[in-house]
Amino acid sequence: MKLLFTDGKGEPKELLGFLDADMEIKKIKSQLFTATREIKLIIGEPTYDYFHTLYSKGEENPLNEEEAYLLYNARYAIMLDAIRHYAPSGDVNFTKNGRKMRNENNQTAAWEWMINRSDEALEKDYYRAVDALLDVLDEINPVIQPLNGETAEVKWKATDAYLQTHRLYVRSTKDFDEYFPINSRLLLLKLQPGLAQCERVHIVPRIGKTRDTALKEALKSNSEEGLDEDLLALIKEACVFYALAWAVRRLRVSILPEGILQRYSGERVNSKNSKVPEKMEAELTAQSFEADAEKVLQAIEIHIKALNTIDEPATEFTTDPNFEFDDDDNFVST
């Protein structure tokens, strides 16, 4: 795998100013490989190869301002992820006699609660860095160079990695934020399994496959023809609340929006005084979101019932049956 870093000194410090200047790439190379794989899964291999092309440009082909900004955001996110995974093992020496604490003459080891807070801050910084990278890609929409001998060039918004996020009803953070603010593209990506599950289990059985296909096609073509905006709004709202219930039971608290689950950290030496949300709290929160989703799903059923009533043809009644009989007949002949 090609990295966006060389073996020379200075790059970690250049990207993360809080690092020591003597931090070398070779110390964190394995973590860089892991972090790079994570970014490739998010942005797709063609886009990552585009970044490597930018990184490989020599002095004869200097980057323009947009290219340099794009490359910086990609390298910053990867370096942050690598450092946050390297830090726990980098705090100690692994010797033949076991692990020893690093303690130079003019330094002292941090308290454990300080380390935990630093770890949490690095994790949140990484999430924000990935969000920034995706936002910059959306804003600039660069042309991804052709790969594997292909001649056609495609832009970022035409790549599989981008289009994959637009296969559902809730396609952007703007769609999600209308019903619950998350302000995070990375979190939206993490919520996709929950959003897809809601569509598959609860939406399609209620609105029908034909109507589902028509709505998706209208969204894909940005056409208002055949687009039931009231129904679409209800579907998005139901998916949002269902996905949040799904996420509370499965995702890390640190990636969820502030306020969904509360946590606090003590000031004592022992980091175990930090308390994360207990199981019952998370379950009650999930049930609350499920109840919100259920209310919207019932509204969808009422909306669909009204549409089906309108679409049903009126029953024809004959007011003059013309049975052809008179007062002298004892029976009716049909």
C-alpha positions in Angstrom: 0.0 0.0 0.0 1.2 3.5 -0.9 1.3 5.9 2.0 0.9 9.7 1.8 4.1 10.0 3.9 7.9 9.4 3.5 10.4 7.9 5.9 11.9 11.3 6.6 11.5 13.3 9.8 9.3 16.3 10.3 6.0 15.2 8.7 4.2 14.2 12.0 5.2 17.5 13.6 4.2 19.4 10.5 0.7 18.0 10.6 0.2 17.7 14.4 1.9 20.6 16.1 1.6 19.1 19.6 4.0 16.2 18.7 7.7 16.3 19.5 9.9 17.2 16.6 11.8 13.9 16.8 8.7 11.8 16.1 9.6 9.6 13.1 7.4 8.0 10.5 9.0 4.6 11.1 7.7 4.6 14.7 4.1 4.8 13.6 4.3 3.1 10.2 2.1 0.2 11.1 -0.6 2.5 12.5 -0.4 4.6 9.3 -1.1 1.6 7.2 -4.2 0.8 9.4 -5.4 4.4 9.3 -4.9 4.6 5.6 -7.1 1.5 5.1 -9.8 3.2 7.2 -9.8 6.3 5.0 -9.8 4.2 1.8 -12.9 2.5 3.0 -14.6 5.9 3.5 -13.5 7.7 0.3 -12.9 4.8 -2.0 -9.7 3.5 -3.6 -9.9 5.7 -6.7 -10.1 8.9 -4.6 -7.2 7.7 -2.4 -5.1 7.0 -5.4 -5.9 10.5 -6.6 -4.5 11.9 -3.3 -1.4 9.8 -3.8 -0.9 11.2 -7.2 -1.0 14.7 -5.7 1.5 13.7 -3.0 3.9 12.2 -5.6 4.0 15.4 -7.7 7.5 16.8 -7.8 8.7 20.4 -7.7 8.3 20.6 -11.4 4.5 20.2 -11.0 3.5 22.2 -7.9 0.1 21.8 -6.5 -2.4 24.5 -6.8 -4.2 25.9 -3.7 -7.2 23.6 -3.9 -5.0 20.5 -4.5 -2.8 21.4 -1.6 -5.8 21.9 0.7 -7.3 18.6 -0.3 -4.1 16.7 0.3 -3.6 18.4 3.7 -7.0 17.3 4.9 -6.4 13.7 3.8 -3.0 13.5 5.5 -4.2 15.2 8.6 -7.0 12.7 9.2 -4.7 9.7 8.6 -2.0 11.1 10.9 -4.5 11.8 13.7 -5.9 8.3 13.5 -2.4 6.8 13.5 -1.2 8.8 16.5 -4.3 8.1 18.6 -3.7 4.3 18.1 0.0 4.6 18.6 -0.2 6.6 21.8 -1.1 3.8 24.3 1.8 1.6 23.3 4.1 4.6 22.9 3.8 5.6 26.5 5.8 2.6 27.7 9.0 0.8 26.7 8.7 -2.9 25.8 11.8 -4.5 27.1 13.0 -8.1 27.7 12.0 -7.6 31.3 8.5 -6.4 30.5 7.0 -3.0 30.0 8.7 0.0 31.6 7.4 3.5 32.0 9.1 6.2 30.0 10.4 8.9 32.4 13.1 11.3 31.4 14.8 13.7 33.8 12.8 16.8 32.8 9.5 15.0 32.3 7.0 13.0 34.4 4.3 10.6 33.5 0.8 12.0 33.0 -2.0 11.0 35.4 -4.2 8.3 34.0 -7.2 10.6 33.8 -5.2 13.1 31.8 -4.3 10.3 29.3 -7.9 9.2 29.0 -9.0 12.8 28.3 -6.3 13.1 25.7 -7.4 9.9 24.1 -11.0 11.0 24.0 -10.0 14.4 22.5 -7.9 12.7 19.8 -10.8 10.5 18.9 -13.2 13.4 18.6 -10.5 15.4 16.6 -10.3 12.4 14.2 -14.0 12.3 13.6 -14.0 16.1 12.9 -11.0 15.6 10.5 -12.9 13.0 8.5 -15.9 15.3 8.4 -13.7 18.1 7.1 -12.2 15.9 4.5 -15.6 14.8 3.1 -16.9 18.4 3.2 -13.9 19.6 1.2 -14.3 16.9 -1.3 -17.9 17.8 -1.7 -17.1 21.5 -2.0 -14.3 21.2 -4.5 -15.5 18.1 -6.3 -12.2 17.3 -7.9 -11.7 15.3 -11.0 -10.5 11.8 -10.1 -7.8 10.7 -12.5 -8.6 7.6 -14.6 -7.2 4.4 -13.2 -6.3 0.9 -14.5 -6.1 2.1 -18.1 -9.5 3.7 -18.1 -9.9 6.7 -20.3 -13.0 8.3 -18.8 -12.4 10.8 -16.0 -15.0 11.1 -13.2 -15.5 13.7 -10.5 -15.7 12.9 -6.8 -19.5 13.1 -6.8 -19.6 10.5 -9.5 -17.6 7.9 -7.6 -19.1 4.8 -6.1 -18.0 5.9 -2.6 -20.1 9.1 -2.9 -23.1 7.6 -4.8 -23.3 4.8 -2.2 -24.4 7.4 0.4 -27.2 8.6 -2.0 -29.1 5.3 -2.4 -31.2 6.0 0.7 -34.0 8.5 1.5 -31.8 10.3 4.0 -28.9 11.2 1.7 -27.1 14.0 3.5 -26.5 15.6 6.9 -29.0 18.3 5.8 -31.7 15.7 5.4 -30.9 14.3 8.8 -30.5 17.6 10.6 -34.1 18.6 9.7 -35.3 16.1 12.3 -32.3 15.7 14.6 -29.0 17.6 14.4 -25.8 15.5 14.0 -23.7 17.8 11.8 -21.4 14.9 10.9 -20.9 13.2 7.6 -18.9 10.4 9.3 -21.7 9.7 11.7 -24.2 9.7 8.8 -22.0 7.0 7.1 -22.0 5.0 10.4 -25.8 5.3 10.5 -26.4 3.9 7.0 -27.0 0.3 8.2 -29.8 1.6 10.5 -31.3 3.8 7.8 -31.3 0.9 5.3 -32.8 -1.4 7.9 -35.7 1.0 8.5 -36.4 1.3 4.8 -36.3 -2.5 4.3 -38.3 -3.5 7.3 -40.7 -0.7 7.9 -41.0 1.7 4.9 -41.2 -0.6 1.8 -43.8 -2.9 3.4 -46.0 0.1 4.1 -45.7 2.1 0.9 -45.2 -0.7 -1.5 -42.3 -1.5 -3.9 -43.8 0.4 -6.8 -44.2 3.7 -4.8 -40.7 3.2 -3.3 -39.1 2.9 -6.7 -40.9 5.9 -8.0 -39.8 8.1 -5.1 -36.2 6.9 -5.4 -36.2 7.7 -9.1 -37.6 11.1 -8.5 -34.9 11.8 -5.9 -32.2 10.5 -8.2 -33.2 12.7 -11.1 -34.0 15.7 -8.9 -37.5 15.8 -10.5 -40.6 17.0 -8.7 -42.8 15.0 -11.1 -44.4 12.1 -9.1 -42.7 13.2 -5.9 -45.0 13.1 -2.9 -43.2 15.6 -0.7 -45.4 15.0 2.3 -44.8 11.3 2.2 -41.1 11.8 1.6 -40.8 14.0 4.7 -42.6 11.4 6.8 -40.3 8.7 5.5 -37.1 10.7 6.3 -38.4 11.5 9.8 -39.1 7.8 10.5 -35.7 6.7 9.2 -33.9 9.3 11.3 -35.5 8.3 14.6 -35.2 4.6 13.8 -31.5 5.0 12.9 -30.8 6.8 16.2 -32.4 4.0 18.2 -30.3 1.6 16.2 -27.1 3.6 16.9 -27.5 4.1 20.6 -27.4 0.3 21.0 -24.4 -0.2 18.7 -22.1 2.8 18.2 -19.5 4.4 20.5 -20.8 7.1 22.7 -18.1 9.5 21.6 -19.2 9.5 18.0 -22.9 10.2 18.9 -24.1 13.9 19.1 -23.6 15.5 22.4 -26.6 15.1 24.7 -28.0 11.8 23.4 -26.2 10.0 26.2 -24.5 11.9 29.1 -21.1 11.0 30.5 -18.8 12.6 33.0 -15.2 12.3 34.1 -13.8 12.6 37.5 -10.7 14.6 38.5 -9.1 11.8 40.5 -6.0 9.9 39.7 -7.9 6.7 38.8 -9.5 7.0 35.4 -12.1 4.4 36.4 -14.0 7.2 38.1 -15.1 8.2 34.6 -18.6 6.9 34.1 -20.2 6.1 30.7 -23.9 5.7 30.2 -25.2 2.6 31.8 -27.0 -0.1 29.9 -30.5 0.9 31.1 -29.9 4.5 30.2 -28.9 3.6 26.6 -31.9 1.2 26.3 -34.4 3.8 27.6 -33.0 6.3 25.1 -33.3 3.8 22.2 -36.9 3.0 23.2 -37.7 6.8 23.2 -36.4 7.1 19.6 -38.3 3.9 18.7 -41.5 5.4 20.0 -40.9 8.6 18.0 -40.3 6.4 14.9 -43.5 4.4 15.5 -45.6 7.6 15.7 -44.3 8.6 12.3 -44.8 5.1 10.8 -48.4 5.3 11.9 -48.7 8.7 10.1 -47.3 7.0 7.0 -49.9 4.3 7.1 -52.7 6.9 7.4 -51.2 8.9 4.5 -50.9 5.8 2.3 -54.5 4.7 3.2 -55.7 8.1 2.1 -53.8 7.9 -1.2 -55.2 4.4 -1.9 -58.7 5.6 -1.2 -58.3 8.4 -3.8 -56.8 6.0 -6.3 -59.6 3.4 -6.1 -62.1 3.6 -9.0 -65.7 4.6 -8.0 -68.2 1.8 -7.8 -70.9 2.0 -10.5 -74.5 1.6 -9.4 -77.5 0.9 -11.8 -80.4 3.1 -10.9 -82.8 1.6 -13.5 -82.4 -2.2 -13.5 -85.2 -2.7 -16.2 -86.3 -6.1 -15.1 -89.2 -6.1 -17.7 -92.2 -7.1 -15.5 -95.6 -5.6 -14.8 -98.3 -5.8 -12.1 -99.8 -9.0 -13.6 -96.5 -11.0 -13.2 -96.0 -13.2 -10.1 -92.3 -13.3 -10.5 -89.4 -11.4 -11.9 -87.6 -12.8 -15.0 -83.9 -12.0 -15.4 
